[in-house]
Amino acid sequence: MEMDIRRQFQQYFGKEYQLTAAPGRVNLIGEHTDYNQGFVLPAAIDRNIWLAMAPNNENRLNVRALEYHENYSFLLDDMHPVKGWPTYLLGMIYMIMPEHRLPLGMDVVVTGNVPVGAGMSSSAALCSAFGLALNEFFHLALSRLELALAGQKTEHQFANLQCGIMDQFASLQGKAGHLIKLDCRNMEYEYIPFNFPDIRLILVNSMVSHSLASSEYNLRRQQCDAGVAILRNYDSDIHSLRDVGTDLLETHRKELDDTVYKRCHFIVGENQRLQAGCDFLKQNDLDAFGKLMYASHEGLSKDYAVSCQESDFLVSTIKDMKGVKGARQMGGGFGGCIITLVEKDSAEIFISDIQSAYEKKYRRIPDCYSTIISEGAHIVQPLAEL
Ligand code: GLA
């Protein structure tokens, strides 16, 4: 991949370039907690978006995506949301460049192996790769947190997804061999070693990428806020579901609409599972951690209603398979990948068994990715000084 983009940039634009890479992410537990100011436990993985970039003198941003065989060209003074993936590039320019525009034209080539719509945050990886590229090239001196926040704003304003900060943060702050326990209220974080040489982290792609995902996602956010607005009447220290405990929620259950109650119930429980899960990981107790993953999936499916038939089928089938410690749907939901912890010696047979079980039911072979926890976004090759 990295070689392809190097060759293609040279062939297509015929000049020197700067190359950046930004990874997709996994999240071990703590789903939909980020925009509720709770905790998440993501990690960057060994799948990246690579972005090659060099200046031009055309007053245009020319972009080319190798996988899609697509080319676009935008005037520099016209950064507004567009359909499709270039919106993330335009959004990042708008968010981080002075006066919301590029001071000179740029040629950009993008490639990657983070599957799109699989819950592995390909869009956050694209924003991070481009943000890092602009930051370096124009000496903007923005911190990684500022770049992550710009990526999040880009999702909000250029892609209409009211997402939290987890994906961008993980892509930019990932550390090889470590999970990031991030407190999304104050952005404090702790690296937790994920040092289990006998375990493989396998993502099983449900191959479902739900078209309603972003409107449903935004609706979940509103439902959580509706719960907070009511519960706050009983404790003015409540600013988000992060501040709500089980007792308070149960005491006022009757005052909440049933759907709102279920959403709140999931988030309150998920934050508790994450805290307990981190303790189990530190004690090397993957059996106990795995049970929390199943409980997380159950909540995502029943209370938060962001799963789908295919994901539920995969998790319940995986649960009975040999060598599996835990599994659950990962990311925004409505499909995407099932993150699974599998013993190394069972990994190969696990993949072939789950592929054939799924194929038998849905007549499609699910892609499976064995992933390694890796470094966050980085400059692969700088360009000589301007
Ligand atoms: C998407 C969003 C994240 C997070 C997850 C669910 O990946 O981008 O901010 O909310 O869904 O945990």
Residues whose N, C-alpha, C, O or C-beta is under 5 A from the ligand:
A	BS01	GLA	G30 E31 H32 T33 D34 C163 G164 I165 M166 D167 G331 G332
